[in-house]
Amino acid sequence: MPLVRIDMIRGRSTENTRAIADAVQQSLIDVLKIPERDRFQIIALDAGLGFERTTSGAVIVHIFTQHGSTTRDKQRLYRTLAQRLAASGVDGKDLFVSSFENGPEDWSFADGRAQYVEGDLAVPGHCPIHDHRRATGVARGQRRPPRPTMLLCTRICCRNPPCVKPSTWPYVLSSSPAR
């Protein structure tokens, strides 16, 4: 769930502003594989940019997201943004992109609570089964105590099945022993 802030010079039409926002969203969907419904954008007009490179004006895209994107992913995202925004009339020389990565402890969606940390929300792109060491406080290399009932993760994000988790997680019960 990236949070995106798009700064641009006032004077663009509503349609052009919408096209820019749509191009940014589609780039995130295509490159970072975020769900289409995860559209959290702040559009700021005349936010004190203080510089211009061409007559169309600067567009600055700030992307706040959780850790996990590789350098290649980011480079591909920057290229995709430039290509899609060019179709919306943004000159490549006017495009500035900054990407900020942080962890689940850095997000609060309501009531002053860290919903990812408190377990109210699943961390995007992270399987709670693979992240069980962080969730249970077991350090890397240590063994966790055996659990009587184990579950098999059925989420798409799991690439190393079979992964198991104590029965407190809402996953399919596995008839195979824990590995």
RAFEN-V672046 format. One record per residue. RES is the residue in one small letter. BURIAL is I if it has 24 or more other C-alpha atoms within 12 Angstrom, else O. Layout:
BEGIN
res=[RES RES]
burial=[BURIAL BURIAL]
END
This chain:
BEGIN
res=[m p l v r i d m i r g r s t e n t r a i a d a v q q s l i d v l k i p e r d r f q i i a l d a g l g f e r t t s g a v i v h i f t q h g s t t r d k q r l y r t l a q r l a a s g v d g k d l f v s s f e n g p e d w s f a d g r a q y v e g d l a v p g h c p i h d h r r a t g v a r g q r r p p r p t m l l c t r i c c r n p p c v k p s t w p y v l s s s p a r]
burial=[I I I I I I I I I O O I O O O O I O O I I I I I I I I I O O O I O O O O O O O I I I I I O O O O O O O O O O O I I I I I I I I I I I I O I O O O O I O O I I O I I I O I I O O I I I I I O I I I I O I O I O O I O O I O O O O O O O O I O O O O O O I I I I I I I I I I O O I O O O O O O O O O O O O O O I I I I I I O O O O O O O I I I I O O O O O O O O O O O O O]
END
